[in-house]
Structures are given as structure tokens and as C-alpha cells.
Amino acid sequence: MTVENAGPLNANGVPLPPIEAQLLKSGIPSNLHDIDPSCLTITHAITLKTLPDPDTLVFGEASTDHMLYMDFSPERGWSAPQIKPYGPLSLDPASSCFQYCPNVFEGMKAYLGPDGTPRLFRPHLNMERMVRSAERVALPPFDGDALLVLIKRLVALEARWIPRARGCSLYIRPTIIGTRPSLGVSASRHAVLYVILSPTGPYIRDTAGHGMSKGISLLAMSEQVRAWPGGTGGFKLGLNYAPGFVAQRAAAALGYQQVLWLLDDTISEAGAMNVFAVFDRPDGDLDVVTPPLDGTILPGVTRASVLSLLSHHPSTTALPQLNLNLPQPTAGHPCRRVRITERTLSISELFVASASGTLREFFCVGTAAVVIPAARIGWQWRRSTGETETAAATGSHTSSDDNHEEDLHLQDILLPPVSEGSSLAQALWERLVDIQEGRVEWQGWSVPCESP
């Protein structure tokens, strides 16, 4: 049989149109217009919305008066950016974003500093990650630094929307979607990039209605997975999120607030948050463990910030209200050290450490939540008749009989309650919020949005 090399096909085996075939081979031409902040136009909303009560804010429900918008075409590149009144988009029903999910977004926050200036938290890391994510789904390239200039202009314009209460912020959602107006399983040559803003309070409020949550419940789940080796878990793509909704519904039905994702026995993330476990060591120090960035874990900005702060405690900066640097008479060291490790972490290890009393904390981190400790972690598995809970939870099965009866069993890890002075999660939340809101300067992480 003679094999013809007639050009590339889309995923359905249909020949690509010539312009798309050329794009696949050569990529988007480099001589097209990139994002240019100097071309920004601003159209002000005629009627401004009433600001919501900060005490009643629900994450993501309120929108500000304006949005940032620009689009990309393969003929000219990126259009002149516009800040205009918030409103719906007009898209062709065949647009790629509706059919094949080339959708990328970021999560950022703006805060009011002590002087009233809006501030962003490490925004360059978000822009770098957004550029990488867009590349992963073959969306048109863009200049992340130029986009950041425009985001600062938008935030400065909408500064009245930033709540002043501690732990509150203005959530920023930059989004880029493929908008090629035709069917066909191939990369989109058209795109829309927009940014919307939403005032938000604490992601999960404590019993007093403010500050860090005192603890959430997680259900460890391996029947469904969030990400897998070679997949897209390390990128912030819309397609990574929808498959988790059914799993979260199943967790809620069992009385848990969120899913702790497993790959077999290995812990990856909680919901869409990175995770950390804290263990007591025999020498009196603490081990802080987080899963490595192996491609299944999103490289979170808060995760990177937590690792940096812990690595500098207490030599360069001391975490607030944390007494871990007090002398430990039995440790053999003048102070209690925090030892950070990025390594594989298993649910079995958590159960063994909990049973032995060495599991001190387990907490989740992310832009929306900042830091949230876990109060309870459940794990559901099939246990052989007569097998002890400890053997089942740790994988120490004593029977090799494949015909034994099994029943579905659910067991919880109960974490110690969060208390000031002894909780890494609490100390990290306090320090991160202090830096984000401009009350503490640390390595230029808090970036002001000066009005033009």
C-alpha cells in the first residue's frame, strides 16, 4: 500500500485547511502585533454599581464596573486593548472554546495598602504561568509583562471596589480563550483575552466571620483523578476543573467539604489547592512536606511563597505568633527548626503518622484561600472481612486470598485544632496577608498599582 504524505490531518482524520496546516508547521508569525499598552482606550461606565457589604461577599459573585478586553486574529495579531464597561461577550457558537476547551485563566488578587494604594502579590509569577498555560493548548502567544501593565491600569481604575477589611481583596481573573469560528479539532488561530474583577472576602470564614478558617474536611479519593503523568495538571486550564465537580458532589454527600486527590495512594492536591503536611520529628524539629512539581501538580504562587517563607524562618524573617523557635530541652538543638521537603506524600503515611501522634498539621494553600488547615481527612476503601482498620489503612494486608469478602469502609484522620503560637498554617496566613496588604515588606512581593 502506498502512503501519501498529503499534509497534516485534524484529530478526526480530516485534512486541515491550507492556512491551518501552515500554522501547525510554522506556528503563528512573529511579525504580528503583540499586546501594546500604549494603545489602550478607556470607556467609562455611565452608571456605577453600588458597592456590596464586605461582610456578605461570596467568592466570585459580584463584578466591578469595568473589564479589560482585546482579541487576536491571524491577520493582524492582538487588537488595541480596551477597558470598557463590564458586559457579555459575543462569540460564534462554533468557537473553539465551546468545543475543544482551549481555555486558560489565572487567579490573582489586589489589596489596599496602608496608604490606600492598590497592590498586587507577586503578579509576574501569574503572568509567567499564564504564558506557559497558553502555550500548552496552542493559543496565540502574548507578552505577559504588557498584560500586567494593563491589569494594573484596570485595578487602579477600580480601586474603590477593594474591600478594606483584613483578609478581603479584589479577585482578578485574566482569561484567554480560543475563538476560531469553525469546527475542526485543531489549534485556534483566533483568541479573546479579557480580565474581570470581583471583590471577595475570606474564601472560608472562621466562626467570627473573618480571618483564616479553623479547619475544613477533606475526602481522599482515588477512583477519579484530577491529573496524571504527562497530562495537563501542571497548567492552569479550564479543562482541568470541570471533571472534579462530580467528585466534589460525592464528597459533599458523605459530609466532606472538598476532595483530596490521590493517584493510587499518592496525594496530589486538595480541590484546586496545593497541600502541605507537618510532622513532628524524633529530634524535636518539624518536617514540612509538600508533593513535588512532577507535572501533575499546579505550580502555585502561594505554594512557592510558603516554601520561601519557611526556608527563611527564623534566620531571615520570623513568622508571626509562632513559638517554634523556643528552646526545646529534649531536642539537643538551641531552637526548633523547620525542615522543608518536596517529596511524594501518601495517604497511608498520613494515617500511620496520625496513629503514632506525629502528624501535627495538614493545610491547603492557594490564591483564593491563602492558607486553610484541614480538621478532618476521610478515606474510603474496601476492607477485607476481619481485617483491622490499621492494616487496611496502611496497606498491611495479611491475607493473600483473592476470594475474601470486602466491605466499604470510611475512616477519618482528626487533626489537632489550630491554635495561635503553635500552628504553622496560622502563622503563614498572618505573614502572607501582612505582605499582600503592604504592612510588611518582603523581597518586593507586594507590587503597587500606581494611578497613571
DOZA-557955 format. One record per residue (C-alpha): x, y, z; residue in one letter. Coordinates in pm, 1 decimal. Layout:
// residues N
ATOM        c1        c2        c3  rest
ATOM         X         Y         Z     A
...
***
This chain:
// residues 452
ATOM        c1        c2        c3  rest
ATOM       0.0       0.0       0.0     M
ATOM     130.8     342.1     -93.7     T
ATOM     121.0     600.7     184.3     V
ATOM      59.8     957.6      70.9     E
ATOM     207.5    1249.7     257.1     N
ATOM     -67.0    1493.6     163.7     A
ATOM     -36.7    1715.9     469.2     G
ATOM    -148.5    1712.7     832.4     P
ATOM    -491.8    1595.8     947.8     L
ATOM    -701.8    1711.9    1237.7     N
ATOM    -782.8    1472.5    1522.0     A
ATOM   -1080.3    1334.0    1328.8     N
ATOM    -867.0    1241.6    1027.4     G
ATOM    -986.2    1531.2     811.2     V
ATOM    -721.6    1728.0     614.3     P
ATOM    -654.6    2068.5     764.6     L
ATOM    -728.4    2380.0     555.7     P
ATOM    -405.7    2515.6     399.9     P
ATOM    -379.3    2815.0     634.9     I
ATOM    -420.7    2592.5     941.9     E
ATOM    -175.4    2335.7     806.3     A
ATOM      81.5    2612.1     762.7     Q
ATOM      12.5    2735.4    1114.8     L
ATOM      66.7    2384.7    1251.8     L
ATOM     401.6    2356.8    1075.4     K
ATOM     538.8    2706.0    1129.7     S
ATOM     346.0    2848.9    1423.4     G
ATOM     194.7    3195.5    1441.8     I
ATOM     407.4    3453.6    1254.7     P
ATOM     629.5    3660.1    1482.7     S
ATOM     568.3    3986.1    1293.8     N
ATOM     207.4    4025.3    1413.5     L
ATOM     107.6    4290.1    1667.8     H
ATOM     168.4    4193.6    2030.5     D
ATOM     -17.7    4349.7    2321.7     I
ATOM      60.7    4722.3    2330.3     D
ATOM     -40.8    4912.3    2647.2     P
ATOM      25.5    5245.3    2474.1     S
ATOM    -279.1    5180.5    2252.2     C
ATOM    -517.7    5138.5    2547.0     L
ATOM    -853.8    5312.8    2525.1     T
ATOM   -1083.0    5356.7    2823.9     I
ATOM   -1460.5    5387.6    2803.2     T
ATOM   -1607.3    5469.7    3143.1     H
ATOM   -1932.2    5317.9    3264.4     A
ATOM   -2208.7    5578.9    3271.9     I
ATOM   -2368.9    5446.5    3590.2     T
ATOM   -2153.3    5292.8    3862.3     L
ATOM   -2274.4    4997.7    4067.7     K
ATOM   -2340.5    5008.9    4441.8     T
ATOM   -2057.6    4853.4    4640.5     L
ATOM   -2156.7    4533.1    4826.1     P
ATOM   -2128.5    4491.7    5202.9     D
ATOM   -1787.7    4324.3    5269.1     P
ATOM   -1944.7    4103.2    5536.8     D
ATOM   -2179.3    3946.4    5280.9     T
ATOM   -1931.6    3891.9    4996.6     L
ATOM   -1945.0    3548.1    4835.2     V
ATOM   -1643.9    3448.0    4626.0     F
ATOM   -1688.2    3530.3    4257.6     G
ATOM   -2048.3    3654.6    4262.4     E
ATOM   -2006.6    4033.7    4236.4     A
ATOM   -1840.5    4203.9    3938.9     S
ATOM   -1691.4    4551.8    3914.8     T
ATOM   -1789.9    4827.7    3670.7     D
ATOM   -1524.7    4765.7    3404.3     H
ATOM   -1331.9    4490.4    3226.8     M
ATOM   -1023.1    4467.9    3005.9     L
ATOM   -1068.5    4325.3    2654.7     Y
ATOM    -861.0    4250.5    2345.2     M
ATOM    -872.9    3988.4    2070.7     D
ATOM    -630.7    3813.6    1836.3     F
ATOM    -666.5    3739.6    1465.8     S
ATOM    -408.4    3560.5    1247.5     P
ATOM    -408.4    3854.6    1003.8     E
ATOM    -309.1    4136.0    1241.8     R
ATOM    -225.5    3987.2    1584.3     G
ATOM    -355.8    4146.6    1904.6     W
ATOM    -603.4    4432.0    1882.3     S
ATOM    -567.8    4756.7    2072.4     A
ATOM    -663.0    4686.3    2436.2     P
ATOM    -982.9    4833.8    2574.5     Q
ATOM   -1106.0    4899.7    2924.6     I
ATOM   -1481.0    4919.5    2890.2     K
ATOM   -1799.7    4868.8    3093.8     P
ATOM   -1841.1    4512.5    3218.7     Y
ATOM   -2067.7    4313.6    2990.2     G
ATOM   -2121.9    3990.2    2797.5     P
ATOM   -1901.1    3864.6    2516.8     L
ATOM   -2034.1    3796.2    2165.7     S
ATOM   -1892.2    3469.3    2027.6     L
ATOM   -1971.8    3236.2    1739.9     D
ATOM   -2143.6    2915.5    1861.3     P
ATOM   -1874.9    2710.3    1683.5     A
ATOM   -1593.0    2886.1    1870.7     S
ATOM   -1311.1    2655.3    1975.9     S
ATOM   -1356.3    2742.0    2344.8     C
ATOM   -1704.1    2584.0    2343.4     F
ATOM   -1598.8    2272.3    2152.1     Q
ATOM   -1242.5    2178.4    2249.7     Y
ATOM   -1168.1    2381.4    2565.2     C
ATOM    -856.8    2585.7    2475.6     P
ATOM    -934.1    2799.1    2781.6     N
ATOM    -671.1    2940.1    3018.6     V
ATOM    -719.3    3156.8    3324.3     F
ATOM    -526.6    3297.5    3618.0     E
ATOM    -620.9    3384.8    3973.4     G
ATOM    -471.7    3699.3    4129.4     M
ATOM    -569.9    3946.0    4399.3     K
ATOM    -542.4    4319.4    4459.3     A
ATOM    -521.7    4464.6    4809.1     Y
ATOM    -528.3    4812.8    4957.0     L
ATOM    -203.6    4911.6    5122.5     G
ATOM    -187.7    5124.6    5440.2     P
ATOM    -156.8    5436.0    5220.9     D
ATOM    -463.3    5342.4    5013.4     G
ATOM    -260.8    5235.4    4708.2     T
ATOM    -380.6    4916.9    4534.9     P
ATOM    -122.0    4639.1    4544.6     R
ATOM     -72.3    4305.3    4366.0     L
ATOM     100.2    3998.1    4510.4     F
ATOM     388.6    3857.3    4302.2     R
ATOM     198.4    3920.2    3975.9     P
ATOM     489.2    3833.7    3747.4     H
ATOM     460.1    3469.8    3856.3     L
ATOM      96.8    3465.3    3742.8     N
ATOM     187.0    3615.3    3406.7     M
ATOM     467.4    3363.5    3352.0     E
ATOM     233.0    3074.5    3435.4     R
ATOM     -41.0    3210.3    3209.4     M
ATOM     200.6    3232.0    2916.2     V
ATOM     309.5    2870.2    2976.6     R
ATOM     -50.7    2750.4    3003.7     S
ATOM    -147.7    2924.8    2678.4     A
ATOM     144.2    2757.2    2504.3     E
ATOM      29.0    2417.2    2634.4     R
ATOM    -304.4    2444.4    2449.1     V
ATOM    -153.4    2616.5    2141.4     A
ATOM    -323.0    2953.2    2195.5     L
ATOM    -169.9    3264.6    2036.9     P
ATOM     132.7    3397.3    2228.8     P
ATOM     125.8    3724.9    2418.8     F
ATOM     357.3    3946.8    2622.0     D
ATOM     287.2    3878.4    2990.2     G
ATOM     463.8    4195.5    3104.5     D
ATOM     245.7    4406.1    2874.3     A
ATOM     -66.6    4235.0    3005.8     L
ATOM      43.3    4310.1    3361.1     L
ATOM      71.7    4682.5    3278.7     V
ATOM    -290.2    4674.8    3161.6     L
ATOM    -407.5    4481.1    3467.2     I
ATOM    -252.1    4746.6    3689.9     K
ATOM    -440.2    5017.1    3497.2     R
ATOM    -768.0    4827.7    3539.4     L
ATOM    -711.7    4769.9    3911.6     V
ATOM    -620.8    5135.7    3967.3     A
ATOM    -943.0    5239.7    3789.6     L
ATOM   -1149.7    5001.6    4006.6     E
ATOM    -970.6    5072.3    4335.8     A
ATOM   -1295.5    5170.3    4510.7     R
ATOM   -1401.1    4804.3    4484.7     W
ATOM   -1114.7    4674.0    4700.3     I
ATOM   -1256.9    4591.5    5047.3     P
ATOM   -1060.3    4738.5    5336.4     R
ATOM   -1128.9    4462.5    5590.4     A
ATOM    -839.4    4231.6    5675.4     R
ATOM    -837.2    3918.2    5464.5     G
ATOM   -1054.7    4078.4    5194.6     C
ATOM    -936.3    4161.8    4844.0     S
ATOM   -1028.6    4226.5    4482.7     L
ATOM   -1003.5    3898.1    4292.6     Y
ATOM    -856.2    3929.0    3940.9     I
ATOM    -941.0    3675.3    3670.5     R
ATOM    -733.4    3712.1    3349.3     P
ATOM    -867.9    3471.1    3086.1     T
ATOM    -767.6    3374.9    2732.1     I
ATOM    -995.4    3158.3    2518.1     I
ATOM    -971.3    3017.1    2167.9     G
ATOM   -1238.4    3169.0    1944.8     T
ATOM   -1177.6    3023.9    1596.5     R
ATOM   -1531.2    3041.3    1448.1     P
ATOM   -1540.3    2694.7    1293.4     S
ATOM   -1546.4    2328.1    1387.6     L
ATOM   -1239.6    2110.5    1342.5     G
ATOM   -1011.3    1956.1    1603.1     V
ATOM    -702.6    2173.3    1571.2     S
ATOM    -541.7    2474.5    1735.5     A
ATOM    -734.6    2800.1    1742.2     S
ATOM    -592.2    3082.7    1532.8     R
ATOM    -825.7    3331.6    1699.7     H
ATOM    -846.1    3427.0    2066.6     A
ATOM   -1002.8    3667.1    2312.4     V
ATOM    -814.7    3784.3    2620.2     L
ATOM   -1013.5    3957.1    2892.1     Y
ATOM    -979.3    4042.7    3260.1     V
ATOM   -1265.3    4073.3    3507.7     I
ATOM   -1257.5    4169.8    3875.2     L
ATOM   -1462.6    4058.3    4174.2     S
ATOM   -1449.6    4182.0    4536.8     P
ATOM   -1415.4    3894.2    4780.0     T
ATOM   -1393.8    3822.1    5149.5     G
ATOM   -1212.9    3527.5    5310.1     P
ATOM   -1260.6    3213.7    5098.6     Y
ATOM   -1395.3    3025.9    5400.8     I
ATOM   -1471.8    3244.9    5701.9     R
ATOM   -1391.6    3140.7    6056.8     D
ATOM   -1662.4    3133.4    6322.5     T
ATOM   -1607.8    3503.0    6393.3     A
ATOM   -1669.2    3588.8    6027.1     G
ATOM   -1313.4    3690.3    5943.7     H
ATOM    -958.3    3562.0    5922.1     G
ATOM    -835.7    3211.5    5847.9     M
ATOM   -1072.8    2917.2    5863.4     S
ATOM   -1015.9    2694.1    6166.8     K
ATOM   -1032.2    2380.2    5957.5     G
ATOM   -1206.9    2210.7    5666.0     I
ATOM   -1291.5    1847.2    5593.7     S
ATOM   -1137.6    1656.5    5300.7     L
ATOM   -1226.0    1320.7    5144.5     L
ATOM    -929.1    1138.5    4990.4     A
ATOM   -1035.7     996.5    4654.8     M
ATOM    -856.2     772.5    4403.9     S
ATOM   -1149.4     638.2    4199.2     E
ATOM   -1138.0     961.5    3999.8     Q
ATOM    -818.0    1158.9    3940.7     V
ATOM    -755.2    1529.2    3885.5     R
ATOM    -432.1    1488.9    3689.9     A
ATOM    -195.2    1218.7    3569.2     W
ATOM     164.7    1193.7    3443.0     P
ATOM     202.4    1350.6    3101.4     G
ATOM    -129.1    1533.2    3131.8     G
ATOM    -213.4    1896.8    3197.7     T
ATOM    -224.2    1912.3    3578.5     G
ATOM      74.2    2147.3    3587.6     G
ATOM    -108.6    2412.8    3383.1     F
ATOM    -399.4    2639.7    3476.9     K
ATOM    -653.3    2525.2    3218.6     L
ATOM   -1030.8    2530.9    3241.7     G
ATOM   -1044.4    2168.7    3125.5     L
ATOM    -874.7    2056.7    3449.4     N
ATOM   -1160.3    2175.7    3670.0     Y
ATOM   -1497.1    2052.6    3540.2     A
ATOM   -1415.0    1679.0    3580.2     P
ATOM   -1371.8    1738.3    3953.9     G
ATOM   -1727.8    1860.3    4010.4     F
ATOM   -1879.4    1511.3    4031.3     V
ATOM   -1613.3    1402.8    4279.0     A
ATOM   -1679.2    1708.1    4495.7     Q
ATOM   -2050.8    1628.7    4488.2     R
ATOM   -1974.4    1274.0    4606.5     A
ATOM   -1757.1    1410.2    4887.8     A
ATOM   -2031.3    1652.0    4993.5     A
ATOM   -2282.8    1366.5    5005.6     A
ATOM   -2058.7    1199.9    5265.5     L
ATOM   -2024.0    1518.6    5468.7     G
ATOM   -1688.6    1648.2    5339.0     Y
ATOM   -1621.1    1996.2    5201.6     Q
ATOM   -1361.5    1915.9    4936.1     Q
ATOM   -1170.3    1635.0    4763.6     V
ATOM    -814.0    1534.0    4847.2     L
ATOM    -694.5    1398.7    4512.7     W
ATOM    -494.5    1076.0    4500.9     L
ATOM    -303.6     893.5    4228.2     L
ATOM    -330.8     541.6    4368.4     D
ATOM    -203.9     608.3    4722.4     D
ATOM     -14.9     929.3    4640.4     T
ATOM    -153.6    1270.8    4741.4     I
ATOM    -153.6    1543.7    4476.5     S
ATOM    -383.5    1840.2    4556.3     E
ATOM    -693.4    1929.0    4757.1     A
ATOM    -963.2    2066.5    4528.7     G
ATOM    -755.9    2314.6    4328.1     A
ATOM    -511.7    2386.9    4611.9     M
ATOM    -158.0    2275.0    4689.4     N
ATOM    -110.5    2085.9    5015.4     V
ATOM     142.8    2066.3    5299.4     F
ATOM     180.6    1815.3    5583.3     A
ATOM     368.4    1890.3    5906.3     V
ATOM     523.7    1608.8    6109.3     F
ATOM     697.6    1603.8    6448.3     D
ATOM    1049.3    1460.1    6424.1     R
ATOM    1221.3    1247.4    6690.6     P
ATOM    1488.6    1518.7    6735.2     D
ATOM    1223.7    1781.8    6816.4     G
ATOM    1234.5    1959.4    6481.6     D
ATOM     948.3    1969.8    6229.7     L
ATOM     926.9    1814.1    5884.1     D
ATOM     715.4    2013.8    5637.1     V
ATOM     635.5    1806.1    5328.4     V
ATOM     467.0    1906.8    5002.9     T
ATOM     430.7    1698.7    4684.6     P
ATOM     689.2    1778.1    4414.5     P
ATOM     611.3    1958.6    4089.6     L
ATOM     610.4    1644.6    3875.9     D
ATOM     372.9    1770.3    3607.1     G
ATOM      58.4    1662.7    3791.2     T
ATOM      81.8    1947.8    4045.3     I
ATOM      -1.1    2310.1    3962.4     L
ATOM     298.6    2534.6    4046.6     P
ATOM     101.3    2764.3    4275.5     G
ATOM     218.1    3116.0    4358.5     V
ATOM     109.6    3069.4    4721.2     T
ATOM     288.1    2732.6    4733.0     R
ATOM     612.9    2895.1    4617.5     A
ATOM     564.2    3175.9    4869.6     S
ATOM     506.4    2933.8    5159.0     V
ATOM     821.3    2740.7    5069.9     L
ATOM    1020.8    3063.8    5056.5     S
ATOM     891.8    3194.0    5391.0     L
ATOM     955.3    2862.6    5564.5     L
ATOM    1307.8    2845.1    5423.8     S
ATOM    1383.3    3188.5    5575.7     H
ATOM    1232.8    3115.3    5919.0     H
ATOM    1370.5    3206.7    6167.9     P
ATOM    1708.8    3316.0    6031.3     S
ATOM    1597.3    3597.1    5798.0     T
ATOM    1232.7    3651.9    5890.9     T
ATOM    1033.1    3513.4    6181.8     A
ATOM     677.4    3400.8    6119.8     L
ATOM     436.7    3591.4    6348.2     P
ATOM     290.3    3442.5    6666.7     Q
ATOM     491.7    3125.6    6617.4     L
ATOM     677.5    2984.2    6917.0     N
ATOM     853.9    2707.3    6730.5     L
ATOM    1188.8    2884.2    6776.6     N
ATOM    1171.6    2847.4    7155.2     L
ATOM    1438.7    2622.3    7313.7     P
ATOM    1347.9    2252.8    7315.5     Q
ATOM    1502.3    2081.3    7619.9     P
ATOM    1483.9    1733.7    7465.0     T
ATOM    1578.5    1822.1    7110.2     A
ATOM    1950.9    1876.8    7152.4     G
ATOM    1928.3    2198.0    6947.6     H
ATOM    1914.4    2561.3    7062.4     P
ATOM    1593.9    2612.7    6861.4     C
ATOM    1329.4    2407.7    6687.1     R
ATOM    1396.6    2400.8    6315.1     R
ATOM    1158.1    2364.4    6023.8     V
ATOM    1288.5    2117.8    5765.8     R
ATOM    1125.2    2151.6    5422.1     I
ATOM    1099.4    1860.9    5179.4     T
ATOM     937.3    1831.4    4837.2     E
ATOM     866.7    1459.6    4805.0     R
ATOM     594.9    1205.7    4742.3     T
ATOM     335.3    1202.4    5020.4     L
ATOM      87.9     915.3    5059.4     S
ATOM    -246.1     887.0    5232.5     I
ATOM    -116.4     573.6    5407.9     S
ATOM     169.2     779.5    5553.1     E
ATOM     -80.8    1028.4    5694.3     L
ATOM    -280.7     752.0    5864.0     F
ATOM      32.8     595.2    6015.6     V
ATOM     157.3     935.5    6138.6     A
ATOM    -184.2    1019.7    6280.7     S
ATOM    -197.7     687.5    6466.9     A
ATOM     151.1     744.8    6610.5     S
ATOM      76.6    1106.3    6706.8     G
ATOM     343.5    1260.4    6480.2     T
ATOM     106.2    1425.2    6228.3     L
ATOM      92.9    1781.9    6352.6     R
ATOM     -86.2    1973.3    6070.9     E
ATOM    -218.4    1935.8    5719.1     F
ATOM    -308.3    2252.1    5530.2     F
ATOM    -404.1    2372.1    5182.4     C
ATOM    -278.2    2686.1    5006.9     V
ATOM    -393.7    2885.0    4705.1     G
ATOM    -468.0    3235.1    4579.2     T
ATOM    -834.8    3231.0    4677.4     A
ATOM    -791.3    3057.2    5012.5     A
ATOM    -438.9    3180.0    5104.9     V
ATOM    -398.7    2911.7    5376.9     V
ATOM    -667.5    2671.7    5504.3     I
ATOM    -592.9    2399.8    5761.7     P
ATOM    -763.5    2061.6    5744.2     A
ATOM    -951.9    1949.5    6053.7     A
ATOM   -1057.7    1609.6    5918.9     R
ATOM    -940.9    1384.1    5635.0     I
ATOM   -1153.4    1087.1    5535.8     G
ATOM   -1052.3     788.5    5326.6     W
ATOM   -1290.1     531.4    5187.6     Q
ATOM   -1165.6     188.0    5082.5     W
ATOM   -1270.3    -175.3    5063.0     R
ATOM   -1165.6    -367.7    5373.2     R
ATOM   -1145.1    -747.8    5392.9     S
ATOM   -1372.2    -914.4    5645.4     T
ATOM   -1186.8    -943.5    5975.6     G
ATOM    -907.6    -706.8    5871.7     E
ATOM    -819.1    -435.7    6125.1     T
ATOM    -859.1     -66.5    6041.9     E
ATOM    -486.2      -7.7    6086.3     T
ATOM    -389.5    -286.8    5846.2     A
ATOM    -637.9    -166.7    5583.9     A
ATOM    -539.2     197.9    5612.3     A
ATOM    -166.4     130.0    5590.5     T
ATOM    -186.7    -137.1    5322.3     G
ATOM     -52.4    -404.9    5560.1     S
ATOM    -286.5    -678.1    5435.3     H
ATOM    -224.7   -1016.3    5596.1     T
ATOM    -443.3   -1225.8    5366.3     S
ATOM    -344.4   -1339.3    5019.0     S
ATOM    -684.6   -1496.5    4948.6     D
ATOM    -842.5   -1324.9    4649.0     D
ATOM   -1184.9   -1466.0    4738.5     N
ATOM   -1224.3   -1293.4    5075.4     H
ATOM   -1528.9   -1074.5    5131.0     E
ATOM   -1485.5    -698.0    5138.9     E
ATOM   -1693.7    -412.3    5273.8     D
ATOM   -1672.8     -40.1    5202.4     L
ATOM   -1515.2     137.2    5498.7     H
ATOM   -1468.1     508.7    5575.2     L
ATOM   -1215.7     623.7    5833.1     Q
ATOM   -1115.0     975.0    5940.6     D
ATOM    -793.8    1139.3    6046.1     I
ATOM    -873.5    1407.1    6303.7     L
ATOM    -615.4    1686.1    6305.1     L
ATOM    -526.0    1883.0    6621.4     P
ATOM    -720.0    2211.5    6648.3     P
ATOM    -547.1    2525.0    6519.8     V
ATOM    -408.8    2742.9    6798.1     S
ATOM    -207.4    3062.7    6786.5     E
ATOM     158.2    3024.1    6870.3     G
ATOM     187.8    2662.9    6760.9     S
ATOM      27.9    2647.5    6413.8     S
ATOM     236.7    2688.0    6100.9     L
ATOM     -81.2    2738.2    5897.4     A
ATOM    -194.6    3026.2    6119.2     Q
ATOM     150.0    3188.6    6117.0     A
ATOM     178.7    3159.0    5739.3     L
ATOM    -169.0    3306.3    5686.2     W
ATOM     -82.1    3603.4    5908.3     E
ATOM     250.9    3669.8    5737.9     R
ATOM     119.0    3627.1    5382.5     L
ATOM    -174.2    3861.5    5442.0     V
ATOM      60.2    4117.5    5603.9     D
ATOM     281.3    4108.6    5293.4     I
ATOM     -11.8    4111.0    5049.7     Q
ATOM    -169.2    4413.9    5217.1     E
ATOM     161.1    4604.3    5227.0     G
ATOM     204.8    4608.6    5605.7     R
ATOM     524.8    4402.5    5584.8     V
ATOM     783.4    4444.9    5309.4     E
ATOM     937.6    4119.9    5189.1     W
ATOM    1152.5    4079.5    4878.4     Q
ATOM     934.1    4309.5    4666.8     G
ATOM     642.5    4065.9    4664.7     W
ATOM     380.9    4339.1    4708.4     S
ATOM     368.2    4544.9    4387.6     V
ATOM     184.3    4881.9    4385.0     P
ATOM     -59.7    4979.1    4108.6     C
ATOM      10.9    5347.1    4069.5     E
ATOM    -256.5    5558.1    3904.3     S
ATOM    -142.4    5689.8    3561.2     P
***
